[in-house]
Amino acid sequence: MVNVSSLLILAISALSILLMLWRPKEIPEVAWVGSGALLLVVFHLIPLKLAGKAVGEGTDVYLFLTGMMLLSELARANGVFDWVSTTAVRHSNNRIARLFTLIYGIGTIVTVAMSNDATAVVLTPAVLAAVNKAKVKPLPALFACAMIANAASFVLPISNPANLVVFHTGMPPLGRWLLTYFLPSLLSVGTTYLVLRFLFRKELAGAIESQPDEAPLSLDGKVVLGGLALVVATLLTASAFNQDLGLPTCLAALVVTAVLCIKQRCSPLGLAKEISWLTLLLVAALFVIVDALESIGLLHYTQAALAWVQHLPAVAGTLLTGFAVGVTNNFVNNLPLGLVAGATVQSAHLKGVLTDAVLIGVDLGPNLSVTGSLATILWLLALRKENQNVNAWGFLKVGLLAMPAALLASLFGLLVMHAITGS
């Protein structure tokens, strides 16, 4: 006999995620996912206690996101991103291809140290302003920001909030993380760069017509840069000792904010208003929806799939897992998928190469389409605010080549590292 409650939970959850991706009438994503989570509780499809537990599971993620959003806003407000972008143009030797390479490198550093959301949302408008002043076609630089935001997002645990989602029950220590993911990340970043250089070869030919005025970094901007360096050092230390990253991130960001606010004699409320609190509600609602799906036995199917893959040869199993997760991202978004994947890996007590393939698929898969990750969706919204028209088909044409090539290279790099370490 069909369980009506289970069917309702599945229908509400699936519809909420679908509407989140579709965004009819430009209604924010959180409205659809939040409404779905609320309906599950109001109609007693899940106990209130379960919903509260699900929200509580995301505490580390909320703290991490709050800290990173605060740091990003500090960097934006104090001209750090504008300074970096303008400096890239002025050091391009009037060559568009060199400018592209510099922007790609800057995007890599920002993603690694400040998370992919900072690259997609905060760096992109600054890069757009700089290339417009240089009278250069902006599309290659904009795609560089979007693609590197995902391609470099597993260099460090702090490079993507999805990393905390997948490993929310236990982040690997920093040493193991670097040993496992450094080579795959290097191949991901390098392959994506080569694909973009090939696809935009015509736009990257030629010289820059004009140079923007020099914009020296203010003292406050230098304080922000110093604070960012301190935050990264703090997070790497916490990761090395296998500690949660959310609280150190948030506390470090608050310390940097306090120093700047005292120096500038201003209230921190203005900065607080710039934080996307709706993003935190979105993540919390996703935790509720995923826990509801777990309660009706969804993990039995994902566990069965993983069990079947484990019987395949290592190469075939790794490639199948990575590509299955990577492609699925683009139908359900990597945050809910990361939650499901993380819960599946935990409940199946899975370790080794397949677990790492899941993480790479979650992080890199969104480079296929604009619906793959929250960072890419926010990137698209940031471009629309600047009257830049990049549609879903235009992104997909680039992603169809960039994502599979980078994912294939990364997964082979992962297999090499596991063969070397014997894990």
Contacts in CASP RR format, 6 or more apart in sequence:
PFRMAT RR
TARGET T0000
AUTHOR 0000-0000-0000
METHOD contacts of the structure
MODEL  1
MVNVSSLLILAISALSILLMLWRPKEIPEVAWVGSGALLLVVFHLIPLKL
AGKAVGEGTDVYLFLTGMMLLSELARANGVFDWVSTTAVRHSNNRIARLF
TLIYGIGTIVTVAMSNDATAVVLTPAVLAAVNKAKVKPLPALFACAMIAN
AASFVLPISNPANLVVFHTGMPPLGRWLLTYFLPSLLSVGTTYLVLRFLF
RKELAGAIESQPDEAPLSLDGKVVLGGLALVVATLLTASAFNQDLGLPTC
LAALVVTAVLCIKQRCSPLGLAKEISWLTLLLVAALFVIVDALESIGLLH
YTQAALAWVQHLPAVAGTLLTGFAVGVTNNFVNNLPLGLVAGATVQSAHL
KGVLTDAVLIGVDLGPNLSVTGSLATILWLLALRKENQNVNAWGFLKVGL
LAMPAALLASLFGLLVMHAITGS
3 296 0 8 1.000
5 45 0 8 1.000
5 296 0 8 1.000
6 296 0 8 1.000
6 297 0 8 1.000
8 43 0 8 1.000
8 45 0 8 1.000
9 40 0 8 1.000
9 45 0 8 1.000
9 46 0 8 1.000
9 292 0 8 1.000
9 293 0 8 1.000
9 295 0 8 1.000
9 296 0 8 1.000
10 293 0 8 1.000
10 296 0 8 1.000
10 298 0 8 1.000
12 36 0 8 1.000
12 39 0 8 1.000
12 40 0 8 1.000
12 45 0 8 1.000
13 36 0 8 1.000
13 40 0 8 1.000
13 289 0 8 1.000
13 292 0 8 1.000
13 293 0 8 1.000
15 36 0 8 1.000
16 32 0 8 1.000
16 33 0 8 1.000
16 34 0 8 1.000
16 35 0 8 1.000
16 36 0 8 1.000
16 37 0 8 1.000
16 285 0 8 1.000
16 289 0 8 1.000
17 33 0 8 1.000
17 289 0 8 1.000
17 332 0 8 1.000
17 333 0 8 1.000
17 336 0 8 1.000
19 32 0 8 1.000
20 29 0 8 1.000
20 32 0 8 1.000
20 33 0 8 1.000
20 282 0 8 1.000
20 333 0 8 1.000
21 332 0 8 1.000
21 333 0 8 1.000
21 371 0 8 1.000
23 29 0 8 1.000
23 32 0 8 1.000
28 278 0 8 1.000
29 282 0 8 1.000
29 374 0 8 1.000
29 377 0 8 1.000
30 278 0 8 1.000
30 279 0 8 1.000
30 281 0 8 1.000
30 282 0 8 1.000
30 285 0 8 1.000
33 282 0 8 1.000
33 285 0 8 1.000
33 286 0 8 1.000
33 289 0 8 1.000
34 281 0 8 1.000
34 282 0 8 1.000
34 285 0 8 1.000
36 285 0 8 1.000
36 289 0 8 1.000
37 51 0 8 1.000
37 284 0 8 1.000
37 285 0 8 1.000
37 288 0 8 1.000
37 289 0 8 1.000
37 292 0 8 1.000
39 45 0 8 1.000
40 46 0 8 1.000
40 51 0 8 1.000
40 288 0 8 1.000
40 289 0 8 1.000
40 292 0 8 1.000
41 48 0 8 1.000
41 51 0 8 1.000
41 288 0 8 1.000
45 292 0 8 1.000
46 288 0 8 1.000
46 291 0 8 1.000
46 292 0 8 1.000
46 295 0 8 1.000
50 291 0 8 1.000
50 292 0 8 1.000
50 295 0 8 1.000
51 288 0 8 1.000
51 291 0 8 1.000
52 288 0 8 1.000
53 291 0 8 1.000
54 287 0 8 1.000
54 288 0 8 1.000
54 290 0 8 1.000
54 291 0 8 1.000
54 292 0 8 1.000
55 284 0 8 1.000
55 287 0 8 1.000
55 288 0 8 1.000
56 287 0 8 1.000
57 168 0 8 1.000
57 287 0 8 1.000
57 291 0 8 1.000
58 168 0 8 1.000
58 283 0 8 1.000
58 284 0 8 1.000
58 287 0 8 1.000
60 164 0 8 1.000
60 168 0 8 1.000
60 244 0 8 1.000
60 245 0 8 1.000
60 246 0 8 1.000
60 247 0 8 1.000
61 161 0 8 1.000
61 164 0 8 1.000
61 165 0 8 1.000
61 168 0 8 1.000
61 246 0 8 1.000
61 283 0 8 1.000
62 280 0 8 1.000
62 283 0 8 1.000
62 284 0 8 1.000
63 246 0 8 1.000
63 247 0 8 1.000
63 249 0 8 1.000
63 250 0 8 1.000
64 158 0 8 1.000
64 161 0 8 1.000
64 164 0 8 1.000
64 245 0 8 1.000
64 246 0 8 1.000
64 249 0 8 1.000
64 250 0 8 1.000
65 117 0 8 1.000
65 161 0 8 1.000
65 279 0 8 1.000
65 280 0 8 1.000
65 283 0 8 1.000
66 249 0 8 1.000
66 250 0 8 1.000
66 253 0 8 1.000
66 275 0 8 1.000
66 280 0 8 1.000
67 246 0 8 1.000
67 249 0 8 1.000
67 250 0 8 1.000
67 252 0 8 1.000
67 253 0 8 1.000
67 254 0 8 1.000
68 114 0 8 1.000
68 115 0 8 1.000
68 117 0 8 1.000
68 118 0 8 1.000
68 158 0 8 1.000
68 161 0 8 1.000
68 249 0 8 1.000
68 253 0 8 1.000
69 117 0 8 1.000
69 274 0 8 1.000
69 275 0 8 1.000
69 276 0 8 1.000
69 279 0 8 1.000
70 250 0 8 1.000
70 253 0 8 1.000
70 254 0 8 1.000
70 257 0 8 1.000
70 271 0 8 1.000
70 275 0 8 1.000
71 114 0 8 1.000
71 118 0 8 1.000
71 224 0 8 1.000
71 228 0 8 1.000
71 231 0 8 1.000
71 253 0 8 1.000
71 256 0 8 1.000
72 114 0 8 1.000
72 117 0 8 1.000
72 118 0 8 1.000
72 121 0 8 1.000
72 122 0 8 1.000
73 122 0 8 1.000
73 271 0 8 1.000
73 274 0 8 1.000
73 275 0 8 1.000
74 224 0 8 1.000
74 253 0 8 1.000
74 256 0 8 1.000
74 257 0 8 1.000
74 260 0 8 1.000
74 271 0 8 1.000
75 81 0 8 1.000
75 114 0 8 1.000
75 118 0 8 1.000
75 122 0 8 1.000
75 221 0 8 1.000
75 224 0 8 1.000
75 228 0 8 1.000
76 122 0 8 1.000
76 126 0 8 1.000
77 271 0 8 1.000
77 274 0 8 1.000
78 218 0 8 1.000
78 220 0 8 1.000
78 221 0 8 1.000
78 223 0 8 1.000
78 224 0 8 1.000
78 260 0 8 1.000
79 217 0 8 1.000
79 218 0 8 1.000
79 221 0 8 1.000
80 217 0 8 1.000
80 221 0 8 1.000
80 224 0 8 1.000
80 225 0 8 1.000
81 122 0 8 1.000
81 123 0 8 1.000
81 125 0 8 1.000
81 126 0 8 1.000
82 126 0 8 1.000
82 129 0 8 1.000
82 130 0 8 1.000
82 215 0 8 1.000
83 215 0 8 1.000
83 216 0 8 1.000
83 217 0 8 1.000
83 221 0 8 1.000
84 106 0 8 1.000
84 123 0 8 1.000
84 126 0 8 1.000
85 103 0 8 1.000
85 106 0 8 1.000
85 123 0 8 1.000
85 126 0 8 1.000
85 127 0 8 1.000
85 129 0 8 1.000
85 130 0 8 1.000
86 130 0 8 1.000
86 133 0 8 1.000
86 212 0 8 1.000
86 213 0 8 1.000
86 214 0 8 1.000
86 215 0 8 1.000
88 99 0 8 1.000
88 102 0 8 1.000
88 103 0 8 1.000
88 106 0 8 1.000
88 127 0 8 1.000
88 130 0 8 1.000
89 99 0 8 1.000
89 130 0 8 1.000
89 131 0 8 1.000
89 133 0 8 1.000
89 134 0 8 1.000
89 208 0 8 1.000
89 211 0 8 1.000
89 212 0 8 1.000
90 211 0 8 1.000
90 212 0 8 1.000
90 214 0 8 1.000
91 102 0 8 1.000
92 98 0 8 1.000
92 99 0 8 1.000
92 102 0 8 1.000
92 208 0 8 1.000
94 207 0 8 1.000
94 208 0 8 1.000
94 211 0 8 1.000
95 206 0 8 1.000
95 207 0 8 1.000
95 208 0 8 1.000
96 136 0 8 1.000
96 140 0 8 1.000
96 203 0 8 1.000
96 204 0 8 1.000
96 205 0 8 1.000
96 206 0 8 1.000
96 207 0 8 1.000
96 208 0 8 1.000
97 197 0 8 1.000
97 204 0 8 1.000
97 205 0 8 1.000
97 206 0 8 1.000
99 131 0 8 1.000
99 134 0 8 1.000
99 136 0 8 1.000
99 141 0 8 1.000
99 208 0 8 1.000
100 140 0 8 1.000
100 141 0 8 1.000
100 144 0 8 1.000
100 196 0 8 1.000
100 197 0 8 1.000
100 200 0 8 1.000
100 204 0 8 1.000
101 193 0 8 1.000
103 127 0 8 1.000
103 141 0 8 1.000
103 144 0 8 1.000
103 145 0 8 1.000
104 144 0 8 1.000
104 148 0 8 1.000
104 193 0 8 1.000
104 196 0 8 1.000
105 148 0 8 1.000
106 123 0 8 1.000
106 127 0 8 1.000
107 119 0 8 1.000
107 123 0 8 1.000
107 144 0 8 1.000
107 145 0 8 1.000
107 148 0 8 1.000
107 149 0 8 1.000
107 152 0 8 1.000
108 148 0 8 1.000
108 152 0 8 1.000
108 189 0 8 1.000
110 118 0 8 1.000
110 119 0 8 1.000
110 123 0 8 1.000
111 118 0 8 1.000
111 119 0 8 1.000
111 148 0 8 1.000
111 149 0 8 1.000
111 152 0 8 1.000
111 153 0 8 1.000
111 155 0 8 1.000
111 159 0 8 1.000
111 160 0 8 1.000
112 152 0 8 1.000
112 155 0 8 1.000
112 156 0 8 1.000
112 159 0 8 1.000
113 156 0 8 1.000
113 158 0 8 1.000
113 159 0 8 1.000
113 228 0 8 1.000
113 232 0 8 1.000
114 228 0 8 1.000
115 153 0 8 1.000
115 158 0 8 1.000
115 159 0 8 1.000
115 160 0 8 1.000
115 161 0 8 1.000
116 149 0 8 1.000
116 150 0 8 1.000
116 152 0 8 1.000
116 153 0 8 1.000
116 159 0 8 1.000
116 160 0 8 1.000
116 373 0 8 1.000
116 375 0 8 1.000
117 149 0 8 1.000
117 161 0 8 1.000
117 374 0 8 1.000
117 375 0 8 1.000
117 378 0 8 1.000
119 145 0 8 1.000
119 148 0 8 1.000
119 149 0 8 1.000
119 375 0 8 1.000
120 145 0 8 1.000
120 146 0 8 1.000
120 149 0 8 1.000
120 375 0 8 1.000
120 376 0 8 1.000
120 378 0 8 1.000
120 379 0 8 1.000
120 382 0 8 1.000
121 375 0 8 1.000
121 378 0 8 1.000
121 379 0 8 1.000
121 382 0 8 1.000
123 145 0 8 1.000
124 142 0 8 1.000
124 145 0 8 1.000
124 146 0 8 1.000
124 379 0 8 1.000
124 382 0 8 1.000
124 383 0 8 1.000
125 382 0 8 1.000
125 385 0 8 1.000
125 386 0 8 1.000
127 138 0 8 1.000
127 141 0 8 1.000
127 142 0 8 1.000
127 144 0 8 1.000
127 145 0 8 1.000
128 138 0 8 1.000
128 141 0 8 1.000
128 142 0 8 1.000
128 383 0 8 1.000
128 386 0 8 1.000
128 388 0 8 1.000
130 212 0 8 1.000
131 137 0 8 1.000
131 138 0 8 1.000
131 141 0 8 1.000
132 138 0 8 1.000
133 210 0 8 1.000
133 212 0 8 1.000
134 208 0 8 1.000
134 209 0 8 1.000
134 210 0 8 1.000
134 211 0 8 1.000
134 212 0 8 1.000
135 208 0 8 1.000
135 209 0 8 1.000
135 210 0 8 1.000
136 208 0 8 1.000
136 209 0 8 1.000
137 203 0 8 1.000
138 388 0 8 1.000
139 200 0 8 1.000
139 203 0 8 1.000
139 390 0 8 1.000
140 196 0 8 1.000
140 200 0 8 1.000
140 203 0 8 1.000
140 204 0 8 1.000
142 383 0 8 1.000
142 388 0 8 1.000
142 390 0 8 1.000
143 196 0 8 1.000
143 200 0 8 1.000
143 398 0 8 1.000
144 196 0 8 1.000
145 379 0 8 1.000
146 367 0 8 1.000
146 376 0 8 1.000
146 379 0 8 1.000
146 395 0 8 1.000
147 192 0 8 1.000
147 196 0 8 1.000
147 367 0 8 1.000
147 398 0 8 1.000
147 399 0 8 1.000
147 402 0 8 1.000
148 189 0 8 1.000
148 192 0 8 1.000
149 375 0 8 1.000
149 376 0 8 1.000
149 379 0 8 1.000
150 160 0 8 1.000
150 363 0 8 1.000
150 364 0 8 1.000
150 365 0 8 1.000
150 366 0 8 1.000
150 367 0 8 1.000
150 373 0 8 1.000
150 375 0 8 1.000
150 376 0 8 1.000
151 188 0 8 1.000
151 189 0 8 1.000
151 190 0 8 1.000
151 191 0 8 1.000
151 192 0 8 1.000
151 364 0 8 1.000
151 367 0 8 1.000
151 406 0 8 1.000
152 159 0 8 1.000
152 185 0 8 1.000
152 188 0 8 1.000
152 189 0 8 1.000
153 159 0 8 1.000
153 160 0 8 1.000
153 162 0 8 1.000
153 163 0 8 1.000
153 363 0 8 1.000
153 364 0 8 1.000
153 375 0 8 1.000
154 160 0 8 1.000
154 163 0 8 1.000
154 181 0 8 1.000
154 184 0 8 1.000
154 185 0 8 1.000
154 188 0 8 1.000
154 359 0 8 1.000
154 360 0 8 1.000
154 363 0 8 1.000
154 364 0 8 1.000
155 181 0 8 1.000
155 182 0 8 1.000
155 185 0 8 1.000
155 189 0 8 1.000
156 174 0 8 1.000
156 177 0 8 1.000
156 178 0 8 1.000
156 235 0 8 1.000
156 236 0 8 1.000
156 239 0 8 1.000
157 163 0 8 1.000
157 164 0 8 1.000
157 167 0 8 1.000
157 171 0 8 1.000
157 172 0 8 1.000
157 174 0 8 1.000
157 177 0 8 1.000
157 235 0 8 1.000
157 239 0 8 1.000
157 245 0 8 1.000
158 232 0 8 1.000
158 235 0 8 1.000
158 239 0 8 1.000
158 245 0 8 1.000
158 249 0 8 1.000
160 363 0 8 1.000
160 375 0 8 1.000
161 283 0 8 1.000
161 335 0 8 1.000
162 334 0 8 1.000
162 335 0 8 1.000
162 338 0 8 1.000
162 362 0 8 1.000
162 363 0 8 1.000
162 373 0 8 1.000
163 171 0 8 1.000
163 359 0 8 1.000
163 363 0 8 1.000
164 171 0 8 1.000
164 245 0 8 1.000
164 246 0 8 1.000
165 335 0 8 1.000
165 338 0 8 1.000
165 339 0 8 1.000
165 342 0 8 1.000
166 338 0 8 1.000
166 341 0 8 1.000
166 342 0 8 1.000
166 345 0 8 1.000
166 358 0 8 1.000
166 359 0 8 1.000
166 362 0 8 1.000
167 342 0 8 1.000
167 359 0 8 1.000
168 339 0 8 1.000
168 342 0 8 1.000
169 342 0 8 1.000
169 346 0 8 1.000
170 242 0 8 1.000
171 177 0 8 1.000
171 239 0 8 1.000
171 242 0 8 1.000
171 244 0 8 1.000
171 245 0 8 1.000
172 180 0 8 1.000
172 242 0 8 1.000
173 239 0 8 1.000
173 240 0 8 1.000
173 241 0 8 1.000
173 242 0 8 1.000
174 236 0 8 1.000
174 239 0 8 1.000
174 240 0 8 1.000
175 240 0 8 1.000
177 239 0 8 1.000
179 417 0 8 1.000
179 421 0 8 1.000
180 356 0 8 1.000
180 414 0 8 1.000
180 417 0 8 1.000
180 418 0 8 1.000
180 421 0 8 1.000
181 356 0 8 1.000
181 359 0 8 1.000
181 360 0 8 1.000
181 414 0 8 1.000
182 417 0 8 1.000
183 413 0 8 1.000
183 414 0 8 1.000
183 416 0 8 1.000
183 417 0 8 1.000
184 356 0 8 1.000
184 360 0 8 1.000
184 409 0 8 1.000
184 410 0 8 1.000
184 411 0 8 1.000
184 413 0 8 1.000
184 414 0 8 1.000
184 417 0 8 1.000
185 410 0 8 1.000
187 406 0 8 1.000
187 409 0 8 1.000
187 410 0 8 1.000
187 412 0 8 1.000
187 413 0 8 1.000
188 360 0 8 1.000
188 364 0 8 1.000
188 406 0 8 1.000
188 407 0 8 1.000
188 409 0 8 1.000
188 410 0 8 1.000
190 406 0 8 1.000
190 409 0 8 1.000
191 405 0 8 1.000
191 406 0 8 1.000
191 409 0 8 1.000
191 410 0 8 1.000
192 367 0 8 1.000
192 402 0 8 1.000
192 405 0 8 1.000
192 406 0 8 1.000
195 401 0 8 1.000
195 402 0 8 1.000
195 405 0 8 1.000
195 406 0 8 1.000
196 398 0 8 1.000
196 402 0 8 1.000
197 204 0 8 1.000
199 398 0 8 1.000
199 401 0 8 1.000
199 402 0 8 1.000
217 225 0 8 1.000
220 260 0 8 1.000
220 263 0 8 1.000
220 264 0 8 1.000
223 256 0 8 1.000
223 259 0 8 1.000
223 260 0 8 1.000
223 263 0 8 1.000
224 256 0 8 1.000
224 260 0 8 1.000
227 252 0 8 1.000
227 256 0 8 1.000
227 259 0 8 1.000
228 256 0 8 1.000
230 252 0 8 1.000
230 256 0 8 1.000
231 249 0 8 1.000
231 252 0 8 1.000
231 253 0 8 1.000
231 256 0 8 1.000
234 248 0 8 1.000
234 249 0 8 1.000
234 252 0 8 1.000
235 245 0 8 1.000
235 248 0 8 1.000
235 249 0 8 1.000
235 252 0 8 1.000
238 244 0 8 1.000
238 245 0 8 1.000
238 248 0 8 1.000
239 245 0 8 1.000
257 268 0 8 1.000
257 271 0 8 1.000
258 268 0 8 1.000
261 267 0 8 1.000
261 268 0 8 1.000
261 271 0 8 1.000
279 374 0 8 1.000
282 335 0 8 1.000
282 374 0 8 1.000
283 335 0 8 1.000
286 335 0 8 1.000
286 336 0 8 1.000
286 339 0 8 1.000
287 339 0 8 1.000
289 336 0 8 1.000
290 336 0 8 1.000
290 339 0 8 1.000
290 340 0 8 1.000
290 343 0 8 1.000
293 340 0 8 1.000
294 343 0 8 1.000
298 340 0 8 1.000
299 340 0 8 1.000
299 343 0 8 1.000
299 344 0 8 1.000
299 347 0 8 1.000
302 340 0 8 1.000
302 341 0 8 1.000
302 344 0 8 1.000
303 344 0 8 1.000
303 347 0 8 1.000
303 348 0 8 1.000
306 321 0 8 1.000
306 344 0 8 1.000
306 345 0 8 1.000
306 348 0 8 1.000
306 350 0 8 1.000
306 354 0 8 1.000
307 348 0 8 1.000
309 317 0 8 1.000
309 320 0 8 1.000
309 321 0 8 1.000
309 354 0 8 1.000
310 317 0 8 1.000
310 350 0 8 1.000
310 354 0 8 1.000
312 320 0 8 1.000
314 353 0 8 1.000
314 415 0 8 1.000
314 418 0 8 1.000
315 415 0 8 1.000
317 354 0 8 1.000
317 357 0 8 1.000
318 353 0 8 1.000
318 354 0 8 1.000
318 357 0 8 1.000
318 411 0 8 1.000
318 414 0 8 1.000
318 415 0 8 1.000
319 357 0 8 1.000
319 408 0 8 1.000
319 411 0 8 1.000
321 354 0 8 1.000
321 357 0 8 1.000
321 358 0 8 1.000
322 357 0 8 1.000
322 358 0 8 1.000
322 360 0 8 1.000
322 361 0 8 1.000
322 407 0 8 1.000
322 411 0 8 1.000
323 361 0 8 1.000
323 404 0 8 1.000
323 407 0 8 1.000
323 411 0 8 1.000
325 337 0 8 1.000
325 341 0 8 1.000
325 357 0 8 1.000
325 358 0 8 1.000
325 361 0 8 1.000
325 362 0 8 1.000
325 365 0 8 1.000
326 361 0 8 1.000
326 362 0 8 1.000
326 364 0 8 1.000
326 365 0 8 1.000
326 366 0 8 1.000
326 368 0 8 1.000
326 403 0 8 1.000
326 407 0 8 1.000
327 365 0 8 1.000
327 368 0 8 1.000
328 337 0 8 1.000
329 337 0 8 1.000
329 361 0 8 1.000
329 362 0 8 1.000
329 365 0 8 1.000
329 366 0 8 1.000
329 368 0 8 1.000
329 372 0 8 1.000
329 373 0 8 1.000
330 365 0 8 1.000
330 366 0 8 1.000
330 368 0 8 1.000
330 369 0 8 1.000
330 371 0 8 1.000
330 372 0 8 1.000
331 371 0 8 1.000
333 371 0 8 1.000
333 372 0 8 1.000
333 373 0 8 1.000
333 374 0 8 1.000
334 362 0 8 1.000
334 363 0 8 1.000
334 365 0 8 1.000
334 366 0 8 1.000
334 372 0 8 1.000
334 373 0 8 1.000
334 374 0 8 1.000
335 373 0 8 1.000
335 374 0 8 1.000
337 362 0 8 1.000
338 362 0 8 1.000
341 358 0 8 1.000
341 362 0 8 1.000
342 358 0 8 1.000
344 350 0 8 1.000
345 355 0 8 1.000
345 358 0 8 1.000
352 418 0 8 1.000
352 423 0 8 1.000
353 414 0 8 1.000
353 415 0 8 1.000
353 418 0 8 1.000
353 423 0 8 1.000
356 414 0 8 1.000
356 418 0 8 1.000
357 411 0 8 1.000
357 414 0 8 1.000
360 407 0 8 1.000
360 410 0 8 1.000
360 411 0 8 1.000
360 414 0 8 1.000
361 407 0 8 1.000
364 403 0 8 1.000
364 406 0 8 1.000
364 407 0 8 1.000
364 410 0 8 1.000
365 372 0 8 1.000
365 373 0 8 1.000
365 403 0 8 1.000
365 407 0 8 1.000
366 372 0 8 1.000
366 373 0 8 1.000
366 375 0 8 1.000
366 376 0 8 1.000
367 376 0 8 1.000
367 399 0 8 1.000
367 402 0 8 1.000
367 403 0 8 1.000
367 406 0 8 1.000
368 396 0 8 1.000
368 399 0 8 1.000
368 400 0 8 1.000
368 403 0 8 1.000
368 404 0 8 1.000
369 376 0 8 1.000
369 392 0 8 1.000
369 395 0 8 1.000
369 396 0 8 1.000
369 399 0 8 1.000
370 376 0 8 1.000
370 377 0 8 1.000
370 380 0 8 1.000
370 392 0 8 1.000
370 395 0 8 1.000
370 396 0 8 1.000
371 377 0 8 1.000
371 392 0 8 1.000
376 395 0 8 1.000
380 390 0 8 1.000
380 395 0 8 1.000
383 389 0 8 1.000
383 390 0 8 1.000
END
